[in-house]
Amino acid sequence: MPEGIGLTQDEQHLADLGYKQELHRSWSGFSNFAISFSIISILAGCFTTFYFGWNNGGPIAISLGWPVIAGLILIIGFCMSELVSAYPTSGGIYWWASKLGGVKAGYYTGWLNLIGLIAIVASVAYGAATFLDYALMRFSDAWAAGYSLNRVFIIFLVVLALTALVNIFSSQLLATFNHISVWWHVAGASIVILILIFGLKSGATHWGASHVFGDHVNNTYGLFNGQTEGPGFWFYVLPLGFLLTQYTITGYDASAHLSEETHGAADAAAKGIWRSILYSALGGWVLLLAFLFAVQDSAAVSAGGGGVQVILDQALTPQMSGLVLLIATAGQLFCTTACLTSASRMLFAFSRDGAVPGAKLWSKVNKSRTPVNAVLAVTGAGLVLTLPALWQVNIGTADAPIYTVTAFFAIVSIGVLGLYLAFAIPIYYRWKVGEDFKQGSWNLGKKWKWMAPIAV
């Protein structure tokens, strides 16, 4: 059969990039948006890493830092949308870097992207286990009295196993899960916000706007002597708090990794990236403001480690606090499922190009055209990466211990650094190529000239 005969427009575009259609192309544009929206998951990042912002800068790192950093991330998203429209492949980030900057650029980008995605899978799954444990504590004194890292780790293993099973089944099932996830995040976040506005327990009041938009906190274990002013605070401590925003709003490259399974990918995947960022940024900011306005005692929040669950316990009854935590946990389970999907597709594509040891194994697909081996490999790697979470450190005192899992800090940081460095490389090369870049159906016109350098 002559080349191009009998191929759909998507399949022809993929063939022009050097690949044949192997994955099942059954996702709609909404499905593509849904997976990035689910991975960003304001019910995951805004809950699990709230304490990053609180301890490193305080309320201003959250109320003011979030919209500023989110706006910059949206510019990154626009640049990536233009790239995926031109090159809608599962390889996404590394493929763009290879095409524009050469094989070495693609290789390093791919490994940064893959390591970052595995870290995100691990961190979100562990966060879901932790918040399920928190929720059950609000409903059972016996459960609360028996807290242990081993129990949380067992829950983490169950979360990983269940999300792997969902990913092993059909691509269409995953799309359905992500559709449900979108509405769960919209409805769930709305319910949480309404509870924090109208459902405070007797005697609780809302914090003043001057505190929400003006208070500074430095709980960085003695850095700059705990000062909340001066260059050390503004240029070192406060930027550490921005990790809350960058960790939450990441993983939107999933729209690229699922482009080979999406109809009209050149347009749909591009819109999936920037829309997921925009809607999550707006919803996440309102949710975070609701947390801050619910603070009853800021010193007690700091003494409790800066976690959002401390605020919930201050402002709500134990049962209502538990309900909010369960809503968040469900969102985190959806997020874990979507993260594993994205990471496995990236591993499939990277292996298809022979860049990973055991490439033939990870690039195999089953009869349903699902990369099962890649799913299992990412699951196993996430498990190994999280093993240090079995050790905890007391960041409080002997009389008032506050236990934290330092491994979670590391996993979150690996995820953010890996992904954002990977995002920067192809955007830089697209900027360097300039007018010679062949734009796709969704493009920035001439706006790339100022957006690309800002993004980098």
C-alpha positions as CSV (number, residue, x, y, z in Angstrom):
1,M,0.0,0.0,0.0
2,P,1.4,3.4,-0.9
3,E,2.6,5.5,2.0
4,G,-0.2,7.5,3.6
5,I,-3.0,5.5,2.1
6,G,-5.6,4.5,4.7
7,L,-4.0,6.5,7.5
8,T,-5.9,9.0,9.5
9,Q,-4.6,12.6,9.8
10,D,-3.2,11.7,13.3
11,E,-1.6,8.5,12.1
12,Q,-0.1,10.3,9.1
13,H,1.3,13.1,11.3
14,L,2.9,10.4,13.5
15,A,4.3,8.6,10.5
16,D,5.9,11.9,9.3
17,L,7.7,12.0,12.7
18,G,9.0,8.4,12.1
19,Y,6.6,6.2,14.1
20,K,3.7,3.9,13.4
21,Q,0.5,3.9,15.4
22,E,1.0,1.3,18.2
23,L,-1.0,2.6,21.1
24,H,-4.8,2.6,21.0
25,R,-6.0,6.1,19.8
26,S,-9.3,6.3,21.8
27,W,-8.9,9.5,23.8
28,S,-10.9,12.7,23.2
29,G,-9.6,16.2,23.7
30,F,-11.3,16.4,27.0
31,S,-9.7,13.1,28.1
32,N,-6.3,14.6,27.2
33,F,-7.0,17.7,29.2
34,A,-8.4,15.6,32.0
35,I,-5.1,13.6,32.6
36,S,-3.0,16.8,33.0
37,F,-5.7,18.4,35.2
38,S,-5.7,15.2,37.3
39,I,-1.9,15.1,37.6
40,I,-1.7,18.7,38.7
41,S,-4.5,17.9,41.2
42,I,-5.1,20.8,43.6
43,L,-6.5,18.2,46.0
44,A,-3.0,16.6,46.1
45,G,-0.3,19.3,45.9
46,C,-2.3,22.0,47.8
47,F,-2.8,19.6,50.7
48,T,0.4,17.6,50.8
49,T,2.9,20.4,50.3
50,F,1.1,23.3,52.0
51,Y,3.6,23.1,54.8
52,F,6.4,23.9,52.3
53,G,4.9,27.3,51.7
54,W,3.9,27.9,55.4
55,N,7.3,27.1,56.8
56,N,9.3,28.9,54.1
57,G,7.8,32.3,53.9
58,G,4.5,31.8,55.5
59,P,1.1,33.1,54.3
60,I,2.7,35.5,51.7
61,A,4.5,32.6,50.0
62,I,1.0,31.1,49.5
63,S,-1.4,33.9,49.0
64,L,0.9,36.1,46.9
65,G,3.5,33.6,45.8
66,W,1.0,31.2,44.2
67,P,-0.5,33.5,41.6
68,V,3.0,34.9,40.6
69,I,4.6,31.5,40.1
70,A,1.5,30.1,38.5
71,G,1.5,32.9,36.0
72,L,5.1,32.1,35.1
73,I,4.3,28.4,34.8
74,L,1.4,29.3,32.4
75,I,4.0,30.9,30.1
76,I,6.0,27.6,30.2
77,G,2.8,25.8,29.4
78,F,2.1,28.0,26.4
79,C,5.6,27.3,25.0
80,M,5.1,23.5,25.5
81,S,1.7,23.7,23.9
82,E,3.3,25.1,20.7
83,L,5.9,22.3,20.8
84,V,3.4,19.4,21.2
85,S,1.3,20.8,18.4
86,A,4.3,20.5,16.1
87,Y,5.4,17.2,17.5
88,P,2.5,15.2,19.0
89,T,4.5,12.1,20.2
90,S,4.4,10.1,23.4
91,G,8.1,10.9,23.8
92,G,7.1,14.5,24.2
93,I,9.7,16.5,26.0
94,Y,12.8,14.5,25.1
95,W,11.7,14.1,21.5
96,W,11.3,17.8,21.1
97,A,14.8,18.4,22.5
98,S,16.3,15.7,20.3
99,K,14.6,17.2,17.2
100,L,15.7,20.7,17.9
101,G,18.9,20.3,19.8
102,G,20.4,16.9,18.8
103,V,20.5,13.4,20.2
104,K,22.5,14.3,23.3
105,A,20.0,17.0,24.3
106,G,17.2,14.5,23.8
107,Y,19.0,11.9,25.9
108,Y,19.6,14.1,28.9
109,T,16.2,15.6,28.7
110,G,14.6,12.2,28.6
111,W,16.3,11.0,31.7
112,L,15.5,14.1,33.6
113,N,11.9,13.8,32.5
114,L,11.7,10.1,33.4
115,I,13.3,10.4,36.8
116,G,11.1,13.4,37.6
117,L,7.9,11.5,36.6
118,I,8.9,8.5,38.7
119,A,9.5,10.8,41.7
120,I,6.1,12.4,41.1
121,V,4.3,9.0,41.0
122,A,6.1,8.0,44.3
123,S,5.4,11.3,46.1
124,V,1.7,11.5,45.1
125,A,1.1,7.8,46.1
126,Y,2.9,8.4,49.4
127,G,0.9,11.6,50.0
128,A,-2.4,9.7,49.3
129,A,-1.4,7.1,51.9
130,T,-0.5,9.7,54.4
131,F,-3.7,11.7,54.0
132,L,-5.9,8.5,54.2
133,D,-4.1,7.8,57.4
134,Y,-4.8,11.3,58.7
135,A,-8.5,11.0,57.7
136,L,-8.9,7.7,59.6
137,M,-7.3,9.2,62.7
138,R,-10.2,11.7,62.8
139,F,-12.7,9.0,63.0
140,S,-10.9,6.5,65.2
141,D,-9.0,7.2,68.5
142,A,-7.6,3.7,68.3
143,W,-6.2,4.4,64.8
144,A,-4.8,7.7,65.9
145,A,-3.1,6.1,69.0
146,G,-1.4,3.5,66.8
147,Y,0.3,5.8,64.3
148,S,3.3,4.2,62.6
149,L,5.4,4.8,59.5
150,N,5.1,1.1,58.7
151,R,1.3,1.4,58.5
152,V,1.5,4.4,56.2
153,F,4.0,2.5,54.0
154,I,1.6,-0.5,53.8
155,I,-1.2,1.8,52.6
156,F,1.3,3.3,50.1
157,L,2.0,-0.2,48.7
158,V,-1.8,-0.8,48.4
159,V,-2.2,2.5,46.6
160,L,0.6,1.6,44.1
161,A,-0.8,-1.8,43.5
162,L,-4.4,-0.6,42.8
163,T,-3.3,2.2,40.5
164,A,-1.0,-0.2,38.6
165,L,-4.0,-2.5,38.1
166,V,-6.1,0.3,36.7
167,N,-3.3,1.3,34.3
168,I,-2.9,-2.3,33.1
169,F,-6.4,-2.5,31.9
170,S,-7.7,-0.7,28.8
171,S,-6.8,2.8,27.7
172,Q,-10.5,3.6,27.6
173,L,-10.9,2.7,31.3
174,L,-8.1,5.2,32.1
175,A,-9.9,7.9,30.1
176,T,-13.1,7.2,32.0
177,F,-11.2,7.5,35.3
178,N,-9.7,10.8,34.3
179,H,-13.2,12.1,33.3
180,I,-14.5,11.2,36.8
181,S,-11.3,12.8,38.3
182,V,-12.0,16.2,36.7
183,W,-15.5,16.4,38.2
184,W,-14.2,15.1,41.5
185,H,-11.6,17.8,41.7
186,V,-14.1,20.5,40.7
187,A,-16.8,19.3,43.1
188,G,-14.5,18.2,45.9
189,A,-12.5,21.5,46.0
190,S,-15.8,23.4,45.9
191,I,-17.2,21.5,48.8
192,V,-13.9,22.0,50.8
193,I,-14.0,25.7,50.2
194,L,-17.7,26.0,51.2
195,I,-17.0,24.0,54.4
196,L,-14.2,26.4,55.3
197,I,-16.4,29.4,54.6
198,F,-19.6,28.3,56.2
199,G,-18.8,25.2,58.3
200,L,-16.4,26.4,61.0
201,K,-17.0,24.9,64.4
202,S,-18.5,26.8,67.2
203,G,-16.2,29.6,68.4
204,A,-14.0,29.6,65.3
205,T,-13.6,32.7,63.2
206,H,-11.9,33.6,59.9
207,W,-8.4,35.1,59.9
208,G,-8.0,38.7,58.8
209,A,-6.9,39.6,55.3
210,S,-4.0,41.5,56.6
211,H,-2.6,38.3,58.0
212,V,-3.4,36.2,55.0
213,F,-1.7,38.6,52.6
214,G,0.9,40.0,54.9
215,D,2.3,37.6,57.5
216,H,5.8,36.2,57.2
217,V,7.1,32.9,58.7
218,N,10.6,31.4,58.8
219,N,10.6,27.9,60.2
220,T,13.7,26.7,58.3
221,Y,15.5,25.3,61.4
222,G,17.5,28.4,62.2
223,L,18.4,29.7,58.7
224,F,19.2,33.4,59.1
225,N,18.3,33.1,62.8
226,G,14.6,32.7,62.0
227,Q,14.5,36.3,60.6
228,T,11.4,37.2,58.5
229,E,12.9,40.2,56.9
230,G,16.2,41.0,55.1
231,P,17.9,39.6,52.0
232,G,18.2,36.1,53.4
233,F,14.5,35.8,53.9
234,W,13.4,37.4,50.6
235,F,15.9,35.7,48.4
236,Y,16.5,32.4,50.0
237,V,13.7,31.4,52.5
238,L,10.7,32.7,50.6
239,P,11.7,31.1,47.2
240,L,11.9,27.8,49.0
241,G,8.2,28.2,49.7
242,F,7.5,28.4,46.0
243,L,8.0,24.7,45.9
244,L,4.4,24.4,46.9
245,T,3.3,26.0,43.6
246,Q,5.9,24.3,41.4
247,Y,5.2,20.8,42.8
248,T,1.4,21.2,42.5
249,I,1.4,22.7,39.0
250,T,3.6,20.1,37.3
251,G,3.1,16.9,35.3
252,Y,1.1,18.7,32.6
253,D,3.5,17.2,30.0
254,A,1.1,14.2,30.3
255,S,-1.0,15.8,27.5
256,A,2.1,15.3,25.3
257,H,2.8,11.8,26.5
258,L,-0.8,10.7,25.8
259,S,-0.9,12.5,22.4
260,E,-0.5,9.2,20.5
261,E,-3.7,8.1,22.1
262,T,-5.6,11.3,21.4
263,H,-7.8,12.2,18.5
264,G,-6.8,15.5,16.8
265,A,-3.7,15.5,19.0
266,A,-1.9,18.5,17.3
267,D,-4.7,20.8,18.6
268,A,-6.2,18.8,21.6
269,A,-2.9,18.1,23.4
270,A,-1.8,21.7,23.0
271,K,-5.0,22.9,24.6
272,G,-4.8,20.2,27.2
273,I,-1.5,21.6,28.5
274,W,-2.3,25.3,28.9
275,R,-6.0,24.8,30.0
276,S,-5.0,22.3,32.7
277,I,-2.5,24.9,34.1
278,L,-4.9,27.8,34.0
279,Y,-7.9,26.1,35.6
280,S,-5.8,24.5,38.2
281,A,-4.0,27.8,39.0
282,L,-7.3,29.6,39.6
283,G,-8.9,26.8,41.6
284,G,-5.8,26.1,43.6
285,W,-5.5,29.7,44.7
286,V,-9.0,29.9,45.9
287,L,-8.5,26.6,47.8
288,L,-5.3,27.8,49.4
289,L,-6.9,31.1,50.4
290,A,-9.7,29.2,52.1
291,F,-7.1,27.3,54.1
292,L,-5.4,30.5,55.2
293,F,-8.6,32.3,56.2
294,A,-9.5,29.3,58.4
295,V,-6.3,29.7,60.5
296,Q,-7.2,30.2,64.2
297,D,-3.7,30.2,65.8
298,S,-0.8,30.8,63.5
299,A,1.8,29.9,66.2
300,A,0.1,26.6,66.8
301,V,0.1,25.9,63.0
302,S,3.9,26.4,63.0
303,A,4.3,24.3,66.2
304,G,2.3,21.5,64.4
305,G,4.7,21.5,61.5
306,G,2.8,23.8,59.2
307,G,0.5,21.1,57.7
308,V,-2.9,21.9,56.4
309,Q,-4.4,19.2,58.7
310,V,-3.4,21.4,61.7
311,I,-5.5,24.2,60.3
312,L,-8.5,21.9,59.6
313,D,-8.4,20.6,63.2
314,Q,-8.3,24.2,64.5
315,A,-11.3,25.3,62.4
316,L,-13.5,22.2,62.1
317,T,-14.9,19.4,64.1
318,P,-13.0,16.1,63.9
319,Q,-15.6,14.6,61.7
320,M,-15.7,17.5,59.3
321,S,-11.9,17.6,59.3
322,G,-11.9,13.9,58.4
323,L,-14.4,14.5,55.6
324,V,-12.2,17.1,54.0
325,L,-9.2,14.8,54.3
326,L,-11.1,12.0,52.7
327,I,-12.2,14.2,49.8
328,A,-8.5,15.2,49.3
329,T,-7.4,11.6,49.5
330,A,-9.8,10.5,46.8
331,G,-8.4,13.2,44.5
332,Q,-4.9,12.1,45.3
333,L,-5.8,8.5,44.3
334,F,-7.0,9.8,40.9
335,C,-3.8,11.8,40.6
336,T,-1.6,8.8,41.3
337,T,-3.4,6.8,38.6
338,A,-2.9,9.6,36.1
339,C,0.8,10.1,37.1
340,L,1.5,6.4,36.5
341,T,-0.2,6.6,33.1
342,S,2.0,9.5,32.0
343,A,5.2,8.1,33.4
344,S,4.6,4.7,31.8
345,R,3.9,6.3,28.3
346,M,7.1,8.3,28.6
347,L,9.1,5.1,29.5
348,F,7.4,3.3,26.6
349,A,8.4,6.0,24.1
350,F,11.9,6.5,25.5
351,S,12.5,2.7,25.3
352,R,11.0,2.6,21.8
353,D,14.0,4.8,20.8
354,G,16.4,2.5,22.6
355,A,17.5,5.0,25.3
356,V,16.7,2.8,28.4
357,P,18.4,-0.5,29.5
358,G,16.0,-3.3,28.7
359,A,14.3,-1.2,26.0
360,K,12.7,-4.0,24.2
361,L,10.9,-5.1,27.3
362,W,9.6,-1.7,28.3
363,S,8.4,-0.8,24.8
364,K,6.2,-3.9,24.4
365,V,2.4,-3.5,24.3
366,N,-0.2,-6.2,25.0
367,K,-3.2,-7.1,23.0
368,S,-5.1,-4.1,24.3
369,R,-2.1,-2.0,23.1
370,T,-1.2,-1.0,26.6
371,P,2.5,-0.9,27.7
372,V,2.0,-3.2,30.7
373,N,5.8,-3.8,31.3
374,A,6.4,0.0,31.4
375,V,3.6,0.4,34.0
376,L,5.1,-2.3,36.2
377,A,8.6,-0.8,35.8
378,V,7.5,2.6,36.9
379,T,5.6,1.2,39.8
380,G,8.6,-0.8,41.0
381,A,10.9,2.2,40.6
382,G,8.5,4.4,42.6
383,L,8.5,1.8,45.4
384,V,12.3,1.6,45.6
385,L,12.6,5.4,45.5
386,T,10.3,5.7,48.5
387,L,11.9,3.0,50.7
388,P,13.8,5.7,52.8
389,A,10.3,6.9,53.9
390,L,10.4,4.1,56.5
391,W,12.7,6.3,58.5
392,Q,11.5,9.5,60.3
393,V,13.1,12.4,62.0
394,N,11.9,14.4,65.0
395,I,11.9,18.1,64.0
396,G,10.3,19.1,67.4
397,T,11.6,18.4,70.9
398,A,11.7,15.4,73.1
399,D,8.7,16.7,75.1
400,A,6.8,17.8,72.0
401,P,7.9,15.6,69.1
402,I,6.9,16.5,65.5
403,Y,7.8,13.6,63.2
404,T,8.5,14.2,59.6
405,V,9.5,11.9,56.7
406,T,12.6,13.6,55.2
407,A,12.5,11.3,52.3
408,F,9.3,13.0,51.1
409,F,11.2,16.3,50.9
410,A,13.7,14.6,48.7
411,I,11.2,12.9,46.4
412,V,9.2,16.1,45.9
413,S,12.4,18.0,45.1
414,I,13.6,15.4,42.7
415,G,10.2,15.5,40.9
416,V,10.2,19.3,40.6
417,L,13.8,19.6,39.5
418,G,13.7,16.8,37.1
419,L,10.6,17.9,35.3
420,Y,11.3,21.6,35.1
421,L,14.9,21.1,33.9
422,A,13.5,18.8,31.3
423,F,10.9,21.4,30.3
424,A,13.5,24.1,29.9
425,I,15.7,22.3,27.4
426,P,13.4,22.0,24.4
427,I,11.9,25.5,25.1
428,Y,15.5,26.8,24.9
429,Y,16.2,25.1,21.7
430,R,12.9,26.2,20.2
431,W,13.9,29.8,21.1
432,K,17.4,29.2,19.5
433,V,15.9,27.8,16.3
434,G,13.7,30.9,16.0
435,E,11.9,31.5,12.7
436,D,13.1,28.2,11.3
437,F,10.8,26.3,13.7
438,K,7.8,24.8,11.8
439,Q,4.8,25.7,13.9
440,G,1.8,23.3,14.2
441,S,-1.9,24.1,14.0
442,W,-1.8,25.6,17.6
443,N,1.0,28.1,17.9
444,L,2.2,31.3,19.6
445,G,2.6,33.3,16.4
446,K,5.4,35.8,17.2
447,K,4.8,35.7,21.0
448,W,7.4,33.0,21.3
449,K,10.0,35.7,21.0
450,W,9.3,36.9,24.6
451,M,7.6,33.9,26.1
452,A,10.4,31.4,25.4
453,P,13.2,33.4,27.3
454,I,10.9,34.0,30.2
455,A,10.0,30.3,30.4
456,V,13.6,29.3,30.3
